[in-house]
Amino acid sequence: MPRVIAIDGTFASGKGTLGKRLAKHYDMPYLDTGKLYRATAKAVLDAGGDVNDPKDGAKAAKALQLHQIKDPALNSGGIGAAASKVSVHTAVRVALYDFQRDFAAKGGIVDGRDIGTVICPDANVKLYIDAKADIRARRRYDELRGYGEDVTYEDVLAALHERDTRDKTRAEAPLKPANDAHLIDTSALDADAVEAIAIRIIDAAFTVS
């Protein structure tokens, strides 16, 4: 039976980096579901729509193609903020559920904000990645500056707090750890240390299964 590793967590906590590393380590397919919502948001904006309008979001989500999630423009701060807004709509999430579940059915590593709780509740391993808000904001600030964006740390921190609140309080699939998720705080850890911890958890689970 295909094995699934579900990775959930807060924005800029390092779950994407971990997902890519684990995919390479275990030679498993990897899906960053956040890119689905970013691509949907970008499609809405490109069409002149409103990310706060569920109809615009659902239309873009239903028409989403895999190649769209590879667009480098999805890494921008503006698209990230728009994705957080479009992701609160039930119609958008429903439109993307089948996409995510079809991927997971074949086995792989899936990261996002509702993977262990909604998309893959029966995943072999569930990880929840988090870090202190100021540390996550600093990571995101450095990332955006690396992309050449003119931002301030204070603005990034404020946007992060806003996004955390929206993700955790939305009515549809709010961000929260699954009851059986393994929690990893990356505040004081580098990517190598986080990967090592995750591998120990996953190897133990795979051995039992």
TAPEHU-V427797 format. One record per run of one state. SS is the DSSP state (helix for helix, strand for strand, loop for the rest). FROM is the first residue (numbers start at 1). TO is the last residue. If there is no record, write none. Layout:
ss	from	to
SS	FROM	TO
SS	FROM	TO
This chain:
ss	from	to
loop	1	3
strand	4	9
loop	10	14
helix	15	26
loop	27	29
strand	30	32
helix	33	46
loop	47	53
helix	54	62
loop	63	65
helix	66	70
loop	71	71
helix	72	75
loop	76	76
helix	77	86
loop	87	89
helix	90	105
loop	106	107
strand	108	112
loop	113	114
helix	115	119
loop	120	124
strand	125	130
loop	131	132
helix	133	146
loop	147	152
helix	153	169
loop	170	181
strand	182	185
loop	186	190
helix	191	208
loop	209	209
